[in-house]
Amino acid sequence: MVNRSGFKTLLEKWNIHSLLYIVCVLLMSGCDKPEHDDRVSRTVLVYMAADNDLADNALRNIEEMKDAFPVDGKNNLLVFVNLPEEKPYLIKIEADTEIIIRQYEEFNSLEVQNMRKVLTEMISMYPANEYGLVLWSHGTSWLPVGFQTRSFGEEKGVQMDITELSGALPVKFDFILFDACLMGSIEVAYELKGNADYIIASSTETLYTGFPYDMIIPDLIAISPDLQKVAKKYMDYYRQLTGIYRSATISVIDTKELAQLAEITSLLLGGNSINMDLFDRSVVQRLDSYEEQYIFDFSDFIHKAFPDIQTASFDDQLQKVVLYKAHTDEFMEDFFIKTYCGLSSYIPLKSRNDLNNYYQRLKWYKDSGYKSLF
């Protein structure tokens, strides 16, 4: 005979053990699930340092992003924004809406440790196979903090120079898009060549309307973003405007080709000499609106400074660096743009020892042979 009470007890124990086994198997299978299974193809981070006079433009651009985000969008678009009189916050853009992910305590978003912390957190929260970065604020190319107002960004008197920016970026991005003035320079691109595979930037100022996000967001967040298409849409937008608003330059830079360009430039400058005190800077295509001009077309400078030398290797390599370039015929009625290679460059000013001394800190100065110009 079978003791039914004992059988019941045995059955209950077996059921409990079986249940625990099943639970453990499920938990283990969950733990063994590769993290990359949860990854999307691309996460694009937008970093808006807008605690300044650009705040209204930042809010308008966010609305454009929401309008343009695809209903079936699979990739991530995150926006960190710092506005006047508000605590910084992080949002996730989706079709016609935004989701508040986090609100921060008040801090200046242009301090290196703060930018690095926020970007690292965004990447950790939304893992992806590749990352793009949009840097949105004021800008003055490579020019140092304290010159006029800023180098990249400006918030409550705090600015970030280009060497600090390089150190603030926690990973190498697939691309960096600068929605900021004057960042399309050889100095900026070379300083950041280890931070991004591609750079999209304007060598002139960027008008307050910035990039047309309602036109470019689908291209930026695509599995394989078409950066040249993004740049072309930027130009199409400004070319259809009239008056002073029909003013723009844009380029797409392949950073892996920059080291070879620096080597060729160094050989070119090392084998030739020029007296910069006698060189007429006014014959070179200008790209800034400063009364004391600092920013010129890179290729035009080389050709005007060394008119009698063979530049074929330089020209060929520059074409490999600049994947796309375009410009309007005039800029803000300040100057005509007759030639544009896609990158700007500084021409040393003897009267500006402060700028010349700072320039010697840049990687481009050290690697390109530009030291012979100072």
C-alpha positions in Angstrom: 0.0 0.0 0.0 1.1 3.5 -0.7 1.1 6.1 2.0 -1.0 8.8 0.3 0.0 11.5 2.7 3.6 10.7 2.0 3.0 10.7 -1.7 1.3 14.1 -1.4 4.3 15.4 0.5 6.7 13.9 -2.1 4.6 15.4 -4.9 4.6 18.8 -3.3 8.4 18.7 -2.9 8.9 17.6 -6.5 6.6 20.5 -7.7 8.5 23.0 -5.7 11.9 21.7 -6.9 10.7 21.7 -10.5 9.4 25.2 -10.2 12.7 26.4 -8.7 14.6 24.7 -11.5 12.4 26.2 -14.2 12.8 29.7 -12.6 16.5 29.3 -12.4 16.7 28.2 -16.1 14.7 31.2 -17.1 16.8 33.6 -15.1 20.0 32.1 -16.4 18.9 32.3 -20.0 18.0 35.9 -19.3 21.4 36.6 -17.8 23.1 34.9 -20.7 21.3 37.1 -23.3 24.0 39.2 -25.1 23.8 42.9 -24.3 24.0 43.7 -28.0 20.7 42.1 -28.6 19.1 45.2 -27.1 21.3 47.6 -29.1 19.9 49.6 -32.0 22.0 50.4 -35.1 22.5 54.0 -34.2 22.1 56.5 -31.4 22.4 60.2 -32.3 23.2 62.5 -29.4 22.4 66.2 -29.6 24.2 68.4 -27.1 22.6 71.8 -26.9 24.7 74.3 -24.9 21.9 76.9 -25.0 22.0 78.8 -21.7 22.6 81.9 -23.8 20.9 84.1 -26.5 20.2 81.0 -28.7 17.6 79.5 -26.3 14.6 80.2 -28.6 16.4 78.7 -31.5 17.1 75.5 -29.5 13.4 75.0 -28.7 12.5 75.6 -32.3 15.0 73.0 -33.5 13.7 70.5 -31.0 10.2 70.9 -32.4 11.6 70.3 -35.9 13.3 67.1 -34.7 9.9 65.8 -33.4 8.2 66.7 -36.6 10.8 64.9 -38.7 11.3 61.7 -36.6 9.9 58.8 -38.5 6.8 57.0 -37.0 8.6 53.7 -37.5 12.0 55.0 -36.4 14.0 52.2 -34.9 17.1 54.2 -33.8 17.6 56.6 -30.9 17.6 60.4 -31.0 18.5 61.9 -27.6 18.8 65.6 -26.9 20.5 67.2 -23.9 19.5 70.8 -23.5 20.6 73.5 -21.1 18.4 76.7 -21.3 18.4 80.0 -19.3 16.6 79.9 -16.0 16.0 76.1 -16.2 17.7 73.0 -15.0 19.4 71.0 -17.7 17.4 68.0 -19.0 17.6 65.0 -21.3 14.9 64.0 -23.7 14.3 61.2 -26.1 12.8 62.3 -29.4 10.1 60.2 -31.0 7.5 61.0 -33.7 5.7 64.2 -32.7 6.7 63.9 -29.1 9.5 64.0 -26.6 10.0 61.8 -23.5 11.8 63.4 -20.5 14.5 60.9 -19.5 16.2 62.9 -16.8 16.5 66.4 -15.2 19.8 67.4 -13.8 20.8 69.8 -11.1 22.0 73.2 -12.4 25.5 73.0 -13.9 27.4 74.6 -16.8 27.3 72.3 -19.8 30.6 73.6 -21.2 32.8 72.4 -18.4 34.7 69.4 -19.6 33.8 67.1 -16.8 30.1 67.9 -17.2 30.0 67.3 -20.9 31.9 64.1 -20.6 29.6 62.8 -17.8 26.4 63.6 -19.7 27.6 62.0 -23.0 28.9 58.9 -21.2 25.5 58.6 -19.4 23.6 59.0 -22.7 25.7 56.3 -24.4 25.3 53.9 -21.4 21.5 54.4 -21.3 20.9 53.9 -25.0 23.6 51.5 -26.4 24.0 51.3 -30.1 26.4 49.9 -32.7 27.4 53.4 -33.8 27.0 56.9 -32.4 26.6 60.3 -34.0 27.0 63.6 -32.2 25.5 67.0 -32.9 27.3 69.8 -31.0 24.9 72.8 -30.9 25.9 76.3 -29.6 28.1 79.3 -30.5 31.5 78.7 -32.1 34.6 80.5 -33.2 36.7 77.8 -34.9 40.0 77.1 -33.2 40.3 80.6 -31.7 41.0 80.4 -27.9 38.7 81.0 -25.0 38.5 84.7 -24.3 38.9 85.7 -27.9 35.7 87.7 -28.5 33.5 85.3 -26.6 34.1 81.6 -27.2 35.8 78.8 -29.1 33.0 76.2 -29.0 30.0 77.2 -27.0 29.2 80.0 -24.5 27.2 79.8 -21.3 27.4 82.5 -18.6 30.9 83.5 -19.5 32.2 79.9 -19.6 33.6 78.7 -22.9 35.4 75.6 -24.1 38.4 75.6 -26.4 38.9 73.0 -29.1 41.6 71.1 -27.1 39.3 70.8 -24.2 36.4 69.6 -26.4 38.6 66.8 -27.7 39.1 65.6 -24.2 35.5 65.9 -23.3 34.3 63.4 -25.8 34.2 59.9 -24.3 34.1 57.7 -27.4 35.0 58.0 -31.1 31.8 59.0 -32.9 30.8 57.9 -36.4 30.3 61.6 -37.1 30.2 65.0 -35.4 28.0 67.6 -36.8 28.7 71.2 -35.7 25.6 73.4 -35.6 27.9 76.3 -34.6 29.7 79.0 -36.4 33.1 78.7 -38.0 33.9 75.1 -37.0 34.8 73.9 -40.5 38.6 74.6 -40.2 41.6 72.5 -40.8 42.6 73.2 -37.2 39.3 71.9 -35.7 39.1 68.9 -38.0 42.7 67.9 -37.2 42.3 68.4 -33.5 39.2 66.1 -33.5 40.4 63.5 -36.0 40.6 61.0 -33.2 37.1 61.8 -32.0 35.1 61.1 -35.1 35.3 59.4 -38.5 33.5 62.3 -40.2 32.9 65.9 -39.4 30.2 68.1 -40.9 30.7 71.8 -40.3 30.5 75.3 -41.7 33.7 77.4 -42.3 31.7 80.6 -42.1 29.2 81.6 -39.5 26.0 79.6 -39.2 22.9 81.7 -39.2 20.6 81.6 -36.2 18.3 79.2 -37.9 21.0 76.6 -37.9 20.5 73.2 -39.6 17.0 72.4 -41.0 16.3 69.5 -38.7 12.9 68.9 -40.2 14.7 68.0 -43.4 17.8 66.1 -42.1 16.7 64.0 -39.1 15.7 60.9 -41.2 19.2 61.0 -42.8 21.1 61.4 -39.6 19.4 58.5 -37.7 19.4 56.1 -40.6 21.3 52.8 -40.3 23.8 54.1 -42.8 23.5 57.9 -42.6 24.0 59.8 -45.8 26.2 62.7 -44.5 26.6 64.2 -47.9 22.9 64.3 -48.3 22.6 66.0 -45.0 25.1 68.7 -46.1 23.3 69.1 -49.5 20.0 69.6 -47.7 21.6 72.3 -45.6 22.8 74.1 -48.7 19.4 73.6 -50.5 17.7 75.2 -47.5 19.9 78.4 -47.5 20.0 78.7 -51.3 16.3 79.1 -51.5 16.3 82.0 -49.1 16.8 85.6 -50.2 18.9 88.6 -49.1 21.4 88.3 -46.3 19.8 85.0 -45.2 21.1 83.3 -48.4 24.5 82.8 -46.7 26.1 79.5 -46.0 29.1 77.2 -46.4 29.2 73.5 -45.6 31.6 70.6 -45.9 31.9 66.9 -45.0 35.4 65.9 -43.8 36.9 62.4 -43.8 39.2 62.5 -40.8 41.2 59.4 -41.7 42.7 61.3 -44.6 43.9 64.2 -42.5 47.2 62.7 -41.3 48.3 62.3 -44.9 47.3 65.9 -45.6 49.3 67.1 -42.7 52.4 65.2 -44.0 52.0 66.5 -47.5 51.5 70.1 -46.2 54.6 69.7 -44.0 56.7 68.6 -47.0 55.4 71.5 -49.0 56.1 74.1 -46.4 59.4 72.5 -45.4 60.8 72.8 -48.9 59.7 76.4 -49.5 59.9 79.6 -47.6 57.7 82.7 -47.4 58.1 86.0 -45.6 54.8 86.4 -43.8 55.5 90.0 -43.0 55.4 90.8 -46.7 52.5 88.5 -47.6 49.3 90.2 -48.5 46.5 88.4 -46.7 43.9 90.4 -48.5 44.4 88.4 -51.7 43.2 85.2 -50.0 39.5 84.3 -49.8 38.2 85.4 -46.4 35.6 83.4 -44.5 35.0 85.4 -41.4 33.3 88.8 -40.8 35.8 90.0 -38.2 37.3 93.4 -38.8 40.7 92.0 -38.1 40.5 88.9 -40.3 41.6 85.5 -39.0 39.9 82.8 -41.0 40.7 82.2 -44.7 40.2 79.4 -47.3 42.9 76.8 -46.6 43.6 75.9 -50.2 43.5 79.5 -51.5 46.1 80.4 -48.9 48.5 77.7 -49.9 48.2 78.5 -53.6 48.5 82.3 -53.1 51.4 81.9 -50.6 53.3 79.5 -52.9 52.2 80.3 -56.5 55.2 78.9 -58.2 55.4 75.4 -56.7 53.8 72.1 -57.6 50.8 71.4 -55.5 49.3 68.4 -57.2 49.8 66.0 -54.3 48.4 68.6 -51.9 45.3 69.2 -54.1 44.7 65.4 -54.6 44.9 64.7 -50.9 42.6 67.6 -50.1 40.0 66.2 -52.4 40.2 62.9 -50.4 39.7 64.8 -47.2 36.8 66.9 -48.3 34.0 64.6 -49.4 31.5 67.3 -50.1 31.6 71.1 -50.1 29.3 73.9 -51.2 28.7 77.6 -50.6 26.6 80.5 -51.5 28.0 83.3 -53.7 28.0 85.8 -51.0 27.9 85.9 -47.2 25.8 88.3 -45.3 26.7 91.1 -47.8 30.1 91.2 -46.0 32.1 89.4 -48.7 31.8 87.3 -51.8 32.8 83.7 -51.8 34.7 83.1 -55.1 36.5 79.9 -54.0 35.9 77.4 -51.3 37.9 74.2 -50.7 35.8 73.0 -47.7 38.2 74.0 -45.0 39.4 77.3 -43.5 42.8 78.1 -42.0 44.5 80.8 -39.9 47.0 83.1 -41.5 49.4 84.3 -38.8 49.2 87.9 -37.8 52.4 89.4 -36.5 50.4 91.8 -34.2 48.6 89.0 -32.4 51.2 87.2 -30.3 48.3 86.0 -28.1 46.8 84.0 -30.9 50.1 82.9 -32.4 51.2 81.5 -29.0 48.0 79.7 -28.5 48.1 78.3 -32.0 51.3 76.5 -31.2 49.4 74.3 -28.8 47.3 72.8 -31.7 48.1 69.4 -33.2 47.9 71.0 -36.7 50.7 73.4 -35.9 52.9 70.6 -34.6 52.3 68.1 -37.5 51.7 70.3 -40.6 54.8 72.4 -40.9 52.9 75.5 -40.1 55.5 76.4 -37.5 57.6 77.8 -40.5 54.9 80.5 -40.9 55.3 81.9 -37.5 
